[in-house]
Amino acid sequence: MADTQTRTGAVAEKATDPGRGAPSKPARWRRITGPHPMGALFVAPYVIFLVLVVAYPLGLAVWISFHDYFFTAPGVPVDRPFVGFDNYTAVLGDATVRRAFLNIGIFLLINVPLTTAVALLLASALNAAVPLRGLFRTAFFVPYVTASVAVVAVWLWLFSGNGLVNAVLGPLAPDPSWLVNRGWAMPIIALFVTWKQLGFFVLLYLAALQGVPRELYETAAVDGASRWRTFWSVTVPGVRPATVLVVILSTVTGANLFTEPYLLTGGGGPDGASMSPVLLIYQRGIQQGEPDFAAALGVVLMLLVLGVSLVNRYLIEKE
């Protein structure tokens, strides 16, 4: 009976005191930061960076794409009316946009499979006990860390009308030459980007190969498997997560192609044969003063790249 009265009194006291039983400030803070507040503190600068550099510009671009937007002097109040999907209709109906997406499709069909296959083959070779392995690893990585402007001059010399490639091919060289030829401009750009970025993807595969158990290779050798059979049955499945990453990264970076056609073909030439969507965004948004059109094109490009990346991931993981 006494215990019942004690519990009843405690309940009544709690009911009459609203502050009693409420979570303390440290408890509420732990609900936000989790059990490790220091981890949240270390992550905070990167979260702020993502909000300021990624989330805010992306949200602003989406907002601009639905309005009649144009540049003005700072502080000048102007009316930017809502136009719905008019900018998207203009983007989808523009022949130059369709040509740019066709060009980037050709680029990705060459660049992504070539990058994935060559990077995996080179990484497998460098992972073996070969002489001067460290030298070769450095040599493959040097083009990736070299500025595009510095190496573009070499490719311009190689594939110009009087360049080394035409001198070697002689009468077999195309006319007009490679970078001013409508059929060859984008494939040459794809080869250039593959060569330049190959070292980065080789390093990704080298890291992934360290996680493939050596026992699998020993078992394959005991069973009498050839090198090709071992590569196809042990190496390729063992680095599949890295392959997903390589395909997605090469797709995203390829879809954002800008520097290479801008420098190699003078801004999308000849006659738009090497025009990319990002280069077109720059031309229409900055040079021609149509940021609303450029923003709508950017949103369309983002959605397409996201869709292609998800499809690639699904197909690779399914296999």
Number of C-alpha atoms within 10 A of each C-alpha: 5 7 8 9 10 11 11 12 12 12 12 11 12 13 12 10 10 9 10 11 9 9 10 11 9 8 11 12 13 13 11 10 13 13 11 9 14 11 11 14 11 10 11 12 11 11 13 12 11 13 13 12 11 11 14 12 13 16 11 11 19 16 15 22 26 21 22 18 21 15 13 9 6 6 6 7 8 10 9 12 10 14 13 12 13 16 21 20 12 14 20 14 11 11 10 16 19 15 17 21 18 17 21 24 15 15 24 21 13 18 24 19 15 17 24 21 12 16 27 26 14 20 22 17 13 19 16 9 8 10 9 9 14 10 9 13 18 11 12 20 19 15 19 18 11 12 11 16 12 10 13 16 12 12 18 16 13 16 19 18 19 11 15 14 16 19 15 10 10 10 9 9 15 15 11 13 17 24 26 22 18 17 15 16 24 27 21 20 23 25 15 19 22 24 19 20 21 24 24 18 28 25 19 18 26 22 15 18 20 12 10 16 12 11 9 15 18 13 12 17 13 9 9 11 15 11 12 10 12 18 17 12 15 17 20 17 14 19 20 16 15 21 24 18 16 23 20 21 15 23 21 17 14 21 21 18 20 20 14 22 23 16 15 22 22 14 20 23 19 16 11 17 22 35 29 32 27 21 21 22 22 17 16 18 19 13 11 11 15 18 24 25 25 27 27 27 25 22 16 16 17 14 11 14 19 15 12 14 20 12 13 16 17 12 11 13 12 7 7
